[in-house]
Amino acid sequence: MYLIQLARDGLKEDIREGLESTEFATLGALFQEASEVEEILEMKKTSPTRPRGRKRKTMRFGDPEDEHPWDNPEEEDEEESEEEE
């Protein structure tokens, strides 16, 4: 029990104040609730009026013919050396 109290006292003050309970059965329960409080505080920090930027889609090529020649420069070197022979 002392270890749980020590861990709770070591949390940031704003997280500690946001906890629903002061007693926890396990360290895991304490850290789970602290994590949830931290997520809520982070959501409050970010402005809801500020639009979030969209993630850019990465280009994925499944067909080798669609790949750019500069993606694998080693293959070009091998082809050139075969032509020289």
N, C-alpha and C positions, 0 to 999 in steps of 0.2 A: 504494500500500500504506500509506503514511503517513497518508493521509486516512481510510482505514478504521480504522486503529489509533486515530487521534484521535477518530473518531466513537464507537468502542467505549469509549474511556476517558471519554467524556462521558455515557455512560448511567448511570442510577441504579445504585448499588452492588448492590442486590438483584437487579436485572435482569442486570447484568454477571456476577454470580456464577452465575446460572441458565443462562447460555449453555452449550451443549454443546461448542462449539469456541472456540478463541482466534484462529483465522485464518479469514477469509472472502474469497471471490473478488471479491465486489462489495459495494458499500454496500447494495444491495437485499437481498442475502442476509443481511447483518447485521441490517438493520431488520426483515426478515421473522421471523427467529428471535427478536429482541428483542420483537417484538409477541406472538409465541406465548408467550414466558416471562411477559410482562406479563399476558396473559389467564389463565394458570395461577395467578399470584400473586393476581389479583383473585378468582378462584374460591375460593381458599383463605381469603381475607379474609371473604367472606360465609359466614355460618353455614349449613350444610346442613340443620340442624334447623329453621331459621326458614322457615315457609311463605311463599312469594311470593304477593303479592296478584294476583288475576286482573285482566287488563285489562278495562276496561269497554267494552262494545260501543257503537259510535256508531250512532245511529239514522240510517238512510238511507232516503230516500223517493224512489221512482222515479216515482210517479204524482203529477201536480200537485194532484189532488184531496186527496191525503194530506197536503199541506204545510199548515203553520199560517199563518193570515193575517198574523201578525206577522213572518214570515220576509221578506216583500217589502212593506214599507210604501209604497214608491213606487207600486206598482201600484194600491193603494187610492186614493191621491191622484188618479191619472189617471182612475179610474172615477168618482170624485165630481165631477171637473171636467167630464166628459162629460155627466153627469146634469144639471148646472146649465145647460148650454147649451140 
